[in-house]
Amino acid sequence: AEAMALSLLKLPEWEAAANRDPALKAKLVQLGSKIEDKLGPAPELPKAPEPAASPALAVAGAAAPVSEAVARPLAASPVVAPAAALAVAAAAAREPAPAAAPEVFVPPPRDFLAAAPSFLEVAPRKPSKGPVSSLASAADETRHMLRSGFKAMADIHFEIEDAKGDTEKAMSVFNELAPAVSRAHFEYTRHTRPRTDYNGEDSASEAGTPHSMPSRPTFSFETDYLAETLDGLAWEPMTVLKFLHSLRMAKRIHAKRIQSVATMLTQISPTYRDAVRSDQFLMKWLGVIRGESEPLHLVSYGFASSLRWATWHAGWHWVHRRRHKTDVSEKHHKIWTSRKESLTQSSELPKEVIEKLLDAAWSAVQHCVIQRWPEEGRGLAQTMMSWIKPTDDEGPLKDEFLEHFQCIEDSKALQESLCGDLSWMIWNMAWHVANKSKNYSTDSQQALVRAERHLQRAFRGVNQWRGVNLGGWFLLEPGPCTHFWEKLPPQAKEQHCEWGACAALGPNEAASRLREHRKTYFTKEDFAEMKAAGLTHVRLPFGAWCVVGPRPGEPYVGPCLDQLDQAMNDLEAAGMNVLLDLHGTPGGESAEPPCGRKDDKWCSENWSAEESLKVLGIVAKRYAGRSCVCGIGVMNEPSETHPAQNLTKYYEDAVEVVRRAGMRAGSVAVVLPIFTEYRIGEFLGLWEQNFAAYEDCVFDVHFYQCFGRVWSMKSLEGHMEAAKTREATLRSLPMCCVSEWSIAFPGGVAPSDEVKLKETYKRFGEIQLKAYETATHGWFFWTWKDSAGIDWNLQECLKQGIIEVPKGGRDSDMYRP
């Protein structure tokens, strides 16, 4: 009760409410000394007969016999009057009646929510616009979603058997529950995620830079309350988890999504983790128990990321300890301890393996920090020698680190490749912190890139996006949809972008033609052909007007979400994974036709980041439940006139919007365009400054060797050699994909002889594919069908044997740092 009241009193309006009522303040102060420190000493109350019960005291009296599971949600409801809620908190501390039976978990009754007092009802809320800046607002909205999700269970008389009997009804329950749990998990990770525009200090540094570490503990009131809300409103955890498993077996097409929700529940709530540990069946399903012959070959993104952050905090603890900054050191140590406790409670790996991983991280950071911050007492000559000839990277702490991982290897709990990736991730993260503390910027960035790539290998393994673009479908371009252009009237045919074609056709004719085009351009037969060729993914470009309609004065045709839904249904049924790509943003991200309009008068101020975020939020929320969605692209090819700082600000906001809409890190990647390889350096520098904002994100580059004078000046062999250098370029990125490439050359470079031309195309494709297999996530050819030539047409390339899609899982060494 004391902790609950303290949490409520963190809000200024609640503290003011307590101070306005002397009687209530006196009762709250009796709960503990911390509240007295917060509110001050209890006021002297007149010794007069107690007045008639006020509404607040009436609520307190009603709550006295209620169980703690009920009292806590009542007390913390965002719509309860502060005085009434605090009275409930005070009432919850009364002596409980003697228990009539041993302690047994009793789930809330079916009609729990319906029978709850009226002030527990949560008023409908409009979704937030843009990133949530207020923690109170975010927590309020999350609690509303959780209540709504679990209320759906009560409304249809939820049973485990529903998953086997009426599966459609069961899926309707799940579709209510999944976004609520995803949102809760997003808030859970958001409140525990540290900022990293840091110098590692919690207060202003000597140079006056702002503090960077979070001011709240790693596990704050908000995250604790998410677990309490979940436990207080949900059914028995065992029942919920078994329902999810039964539904997974009945609806295998949604298996990945259903298992993700079950995993999120166990991460948020200790009660759900305990339920998993107590049941062999659930432990096997969620991957906890494996025989000696079944070592784990991958870990979840959440686990790998948490281990990385634990290492980061341990590193800064040791840095500041060596620098005698005790306060900052202790704060990092406190967060390390919280992270450590959270990881050891995970049901993902055997506890002894997790403990060894954490011991290895502790040894690694000590070793690296000592290398960069040697012991005191060294003379000037020794210090200068260390600059000329660095100390050998050896020592007893490094030996300890290696011994811990040798024990993990000997346990056979992890496959050798996974054990290696986790060890190198920890090692590079430790060196990143040590180098960062000394302002060794190049070494620091390289270590962080390697740590991220090892994290991706530990999470992704041999999985890769091998795909093709569906160009010209939901955003018109003359090449990818020539058959559409050929049927246009002469005035419209002369245009080179969707804007121009729609303007020339007029609103009615454009609407009629585009609706038919979107309905028929790609078919189920196309998707079956892609699947048979070995392609596993498609990139689906669309314009913002397909989602929210054209802006005033724009000739585009939209929205067409029903047709986009049908496209997703057909792709999912064909077994294809989909990267949704916002190809044309509101106002356009460049002056070129790929964003919808060729406009020589365009400038970067035309583009609207705010409207783009709105579109992303709608798309992410609409397709968050689709198991076929592997990623979402926030933009296509931004003009180089956009400053990198502006773009990264938009990218960070976009990531938050997408995650809050229900697309969870570890399930859906957020694709962020660098576009041309010439801007990689500036984007890497900005990423390192705040890499915590880029959880499960992918940098996207496009590789074409046919645009620009520089490519026209190269010989054929020069083009081949340039393609080979792409491997090194991709290895320099922390997480990356190549979402557009082709085998096109500038005019006059490729041989004119048909046989030699085909051989040249084949060789060029093989060199590029070898390089693009080194990308952490994969590649997409542009495009499936295109009349501009076979060098842009993957369908024809496959038929003629010019390109062969690699089969099976790739060798993970292909993208080793």
DODO-279520 format. One record per residue (C-alpha): x, z, y; residue in one letter. Coordinates in steps of 0.1 Angstrom, whole numbers, plus 5000, padded with zeros to 4 digits. Last residue first. Layout:
// residues N
XZYa ...
//
This chain:
// residues 817
531946104913p 530546004879r 527945724884y 528745494855m 530045794835d 526345864828s 526345564805d 523045394811r 519945454791g 518545164772g 518744794781k 520544634811p 518344374827v 519744024822e 520143784851i 520743414849i 518943374815g 516643104828q 513443304823k 515043614838l 516243434869c 512743274872e 511043614874q 513743754895l 513143504924n 515443534954w 518343324940d 515743104923i 514742964957g 512643024988a 509543004966s 509643374958d 508443574928k 509643924917w 511744004948t 514244134960w 515944314931f 515544694929f 518344934921w 519245274907g 519145654913h 522745784913t 524145434922a 526945344898t 524645094880e 524744904913y 528344794908a 527844644873k 524544484885l 526444324914q 529144174892i 526644054867e 524443884893g 527443704909f 528543574874r 524943454867k 524543284901y 527943104897t 527042984862e 523742844875k 525542674903l 528042524880k 525342374859v 523342244889e 526442104908d 526142194944s 528642484943p 527842794963a 529342844998v 527742565018g 524642755029g 525043135028p 524743284993f 521743434975a 522043654944i 519643914957s 519644274967w 517044534980e 516444894970s 520044984963v 519845354955c 521745664966c 522646024963m 525846184976p 527345854988l 531045754984s 530345634949r 528045374963l 530745224985t 533345234957a 530945024935e 530144794964r 533744674964t 533044444935k 530544244956a 533144174982a 535444034955e 532743794944m 532043684979h 535743624986g 535743414954e 533043184969l 534943165002s 533943385032k 533243245067m 529443225061s 529443595051w 530843715085v 528443485103r 525443675093g 522943685065f 523843555030c 525643845013q 522744085010y 523144455000f 520444695012h 521245065013v 518945365006d 519945725008f 517945934983v 516346274987c 515846544961d 516346834987e 517446675020y 516746955045a 519547175029a 521946905039f 521947005075n 525346925090q 526346735059e 523546485064w 524646415100l 528146325089g 526946115060l 524645915084f 527545835107e 529845715079g 527145505061i 526345295091r 528344985082y 526644985047e 523444845063t 520044995055f 520745375059i 517245415046p 515745745034l 513945755000v 512146074993v 512346154955a 509246254936v 509246494906s 512246714912g 511246794948a 507446804948r 505046544963m 502146784973g 501446695009a 503746965020r 506646795003r 505846455020v 505546615055v 508746815050e 510646505039v 509246305069a 510346575094d 513946555080e 513846175081y 512546165116y 515346385128k 517746175108t 516445865126l 516846005160n 520446125153q 521345785139a 520445615172p 517945335167h 519545015180t 520744945145e 517144845137s 515545035109p 515144845076e 512344995054n 510945325064m 509845655047v 510245545012g 508345734985i 509645804951g 508945824913c 505245774914v 503945704879c 502646054873s 500146014901r 498946344915g 500846314948a 499245974954y 496646054981r 498646344996k 501746134999a 499945835013v 498146035040i 501246235049g 503345915052l 500745755075v 500746065098k 504546075098l 504645705109s 502245795137e 504546055150e 507645845146a 506145565168s 508245255171w 507945065204n 510745285220e 513245095197s 512744775216c 510744455207w 510644165231k 511943915204d 508944015182d 508743885146k 506044115132r 505244285099g 508244505093c 509944235072p 509343985101p 512144125124e 512144305157a 512844645141s 511144975131e 507644835139g 505044985163g 503445175134p 505745135104t 506044825082g 507744875049h 506345225041l 507645205005d 505945354974l 508445354945l 506345304914v 507045364877n 505645104853m 503745194821g 501344904824a 498445144830a 500345304858e 500944964874l 497244864871d 496045194885n 498545184914m 497344834923a 493744944921q 494545234945d 496244994970l 493044774968q 490845074976d 493345175003l 492744855022c 492844965059p 493244705071g 493744355085v 496444315112y 495544155146p 496944455166e 495244525200g 494244875192p 496244995161r 495544835128p 494145025099g 495145375086v 496545295052v 496944915049c 497744915087w 500945115079a 502344815061g 503044815024f 506144765001p 505744854964l 509044904947r 508744854909v 510345054881h 511045024844t 512344664840l 513244574804g 512044214804a 508944324785a 507944564812k 508244294839m 506144054818e 503444324814a 503444374851f 503044014858d 500143984832e 498444274849k 498244064881t 500044024914f 498643794940y 494943834930t 493344114949k 495744134978r 495343764984h 491543774982e 491444055008r 493943875029l 491943555031r 488643715040s 490143955066a 492143675082a 489143455085e 487043725101n 489743855125p 491243525138g 493443295118l 496143255145a 496443635151a 496543705113c 499343455108a 501343585137g 501043945127w 501843865091e 505143695100c 506743355103h 503943155121q 503742775119e 501242805090k 498742975114a 498542675137q 498542425108p 495642595089p 496842825060l 496842715024k 500642675022e 501143025037w 499343195007f 501342984982h 504543075000t 504043454993c 507543584988p 509043345013g 506443345041p 506343725044e 503143925041l 502944305036l 500644435009f 501744164984w 504643964999g 507344154981g 506644334948l 510244454946n 512044474913v 513344754891g 515944944872r 515545304884w 517845514863q 517745784837n 521045854818v 521246214830g 518846274859r 519146654866f 522746724856a 523746384868r 522046444902q 523746784905l 527146614898h 526446374926r 525546654950e 528746844942a 530846524946r 529346464981v 529946824991l 533546804980a 534046485000q 532446635031q 534646945030s 537846745024d 537046525054t 536046805077s 538847055070y 537347285095n 538847595078k 535547745068s 534347395058k 537247365034n 536347695016a 532647615016v 533147265002h 535647394977w 533047634962a 530547344961m 533047134943n 533647394916w 529947474912i 528947104908m 532047044885w 530947324862s 527347214862l 528346854854d 530646954826g 528147174809c 525646884811l 528046644796s 529046884768e 525446944758q 524247284765l 523347584742a 526247504719k 527547864725s 531147734725d 530447524755e 529147824774i 532148034764c 534447754776q 532547754808f 533348124814h 536948064804e 537347794830l 536148014858f 538348304846e 541348074846d 540547964882k 540448334890l 543848394874p 545548124895g 546147754901e 545647504928d 549247494938d 549847624973t 550047355000p 553447215009k 553847145047i 551047375058w 552047645033s 555547625046m 554347715081m 552548025067t 555548135047q 557848095078a 555448285100l 555348575076g 552548655052r 551149005055g 547548915049e 546248745017e 545648375017p 542548225033w 542347865020r 543547924985q 541848274986i 538548104994v 538847854965c 539648124939h 536948364951q 534448084952v 535247974916a 535148324901s 531648394915w 530448054903a 531748124868a 530048454867d 526848284878l 527148024850l 527948294825k 524848484835e 522748174831i 524148114796v 523448474786e 519848444798k 519048144777p 518047854799l 514747744816e 512948084815s 514348184849s 514748554855q 518548524856t 518048264884l 515948484906s 518248784902e 521248564912k 519448424942r 518648774954s 522248884949t 523548584967w 521148654996i 522449014998k 526048884996h 525448645025h 524148935046k 527049155036e 529648895047s 527948855081v 528149225087d 531649265073t 533349005094k 536849095081h 537948725079r 538548765041r 535048915038r 533748635059h 535048375035v 534048575005w 530348595015h 530448235026w 531348134991g 528748354974a 526148194996h 527147844986w 527347934949t 523848074950a 522747754967w 524147534940r 522547744913l 519247714930s 519647334932s 520447304895a 517347514886f 515047334909g 516146994898y 515347084862s 518147094837v 519346814813l 521146784779h 520047114764l 521547164729p 519247094700e 521147154668s 521547524676e 517747544678g 516047544712r 513947804729i 513247774766v 512047424769g 508647474785l 506847384753w 509047594731k 508647894753m 504847844754l 504647844716f 506948144712q 504748354735d 506048664754s 508648484774r 506048244788v 503648524798a 506648714815d 507348404836r 503648374846y 503748734858t 507048674876p 505148414898s 506448124918i 508847974893q 506448014863t 503647844883l 505947564892m 506847494856t 503147474846a 502547234875v 505447014864s 504147014828q 500846874841i 502646604862r 504846484833k 501946484808a 499546274830h 499445974807i 499346214778r 495946334787k 494746524756a 498146674748m 498746764785r 495246914787l 496047144758s 499247244775h 497547314808l 494847524791f 497647714773k 499347784807l 496047904823v 495148124794t 498548294792m 498448344829p 495148544828e 492948374853w 494148324888a 493048504920l 495248824919g 498248674902d 498448374924l 497748574956t 500448824945e 502948544938a 502248374971l 502548724987y 506048764975d 507048434990t 505448515024e 506848865025f 510348735021s 512548654992f 515748525008t 515648795034p 514548685070r 516948585098s 517848265081p 521548165086m 522347935114s 523148135145h 523547925176p 527047815187t 528648035214g 532247955207a 532848305194e 530048255169s 526448345175a 525048555147s 524448485110d 527748305104e 528548025079g 529447775105n 526147625100y 523747345104d 522947455069t 519647625070r 518847835040p 515947765017r 513948075005t 510948025028h 510847655021r 511147704983t 508047924982y 506247705007e 506747394986f 505747594955h 502447694972a 501847334981r 502447214946s 500247484932v 497347384956a 497947014949p 497747074911a 494647304911l 491947064924e 493246774903n 493447014873f 489747114876v 488746744878s 491046684848m 489146944828a 485846774836k 487246444825e 488646604793t 485246724782d 486146854748g 489846914743k 490747034778a 487547214782d 488447424751e 490747624773i 487747744792e 486747714829f 483147794837h 482847494861i 482747694893d 485347954882a 487947684876m 487247514910a 487647854926k 491147854914f 492047554934g 490147664965s 491848004965r 495247834962l 494547594989m 493347865013h 496448075005r 498647765014t 496847715047e 497348075058d 501048075046a 501647755067a 499947895097s 501848225096a 505148035091l 504447835122s 506247505125s 504247305100v 505546955101p 503146695114g 499446745117k 498047035097s 495146975074p 491747085088k 490747425075r 487647525057p 486747895063a 488048125036v 485548355020e 487048705016l 484848825045f 481748765024s 482649034999p 483648894965a 480948814940a 481448434941a 485248484939l 485048704909f 482248514891d 484248444860r 485548804859p 489148884869p 491548894839p 492249234823v 495849314817f 495949624795v 497049974805e 495850214779p 492250324781a 490050544802a 492550564830a 492250864852p 490750764886a 493250634911p 494550854939e 494150674971r 496750414982a 494350124982a 492250295009a 495150245034a 495349875026a 491649845029v 491750015063a 494449765073l 492149475064a 489249625084a 491449675115a 492849325113p 489449155109a 489648955076v 490048585080v 493648555067p 492948765036s 495749015032a 493649315026a 491149145003l 493848964983p 495549304979r 492549504970a 491449284941v 494549304920a 494949664931e 491649754914s 488649844935v 487350204935p 488450264971a 487549924985a 484050024995a 485250325013g 487850125032a 485249865042v 483050145055a 486050285074l 486449955092a 482749925099p 482850265115s 481650565095a 479850825116a 482151055135p 484351315120e 483551655134p 486051735161a 489651845159k 490851595184p 493551365170l 497151395180e 498651045175p 500850965145a 504450905154p 505550545163g 504050225150l 507050065132k 509150375125d 505950555114e 505250255091i 508750295076k 508150665071s 505350625047g 501550595040l 500750885064q 501450655094v 498550435082l 496050715084k 497150825119a 496950465131k 493450425117l 492350735136a 494150625168p 492450275168d 494150045194r 497550085179n 496449935146a 494849635163a 498049575183a 500149575151e 497749315137w 497949095168e 501749115167p 502048995131l 504549195111k 501949465107l 500449285078l 503649295058s 504049665067l 500549735054a 501249565021m 504549745017a 502950085024e 500050005000a 
//
